[in-house]
Amino acid sequence: MFLDELTPFVQELTRQPIAFIGGFTSGLLRLNLNEDPLKSWLDTQAGAPDGGGDNFPPPPSDGPQKISID
């Protein structure tokens, strides 16, 4: 029974060991991934543009907008 509970843990560890260990370590150290210098390092590792990594358009400043769906 105890081994059944560890199966998902071991499967993720074997699929992507470096990413898993990095995430596990950052969780143990209670690091915030949205703070520098960790965020800037993650952005460079992921190949994100210098604009901050968010590729979302800015939210509209006016209230609700009308859209048409074809």
Stockholm file with secondary structure:
# STOCKHOLM 1.0

chainA/1-70         MFLDELTPFVQELTRQPIAFIGGFTSGLLRLNLNEDPLKSWLDTQAGAPDGGGDNFPPPPSDGPQKISID
#=GR chainA/1-70 SS CHHHHHHHHHHHHHHSHHHHHHHHHHHHTTCCTTSTTHHHHHHHHHTCCTTCSCCCCCCCSSSCCCCCCC
#=GC SS_cons        CHHHHHHHHHHHHHHSHHHHHHHHHHHHTTCCTTSTTHHHHHHHHHTCCTTCSCCCCCCCSSSCCCCCCC
//
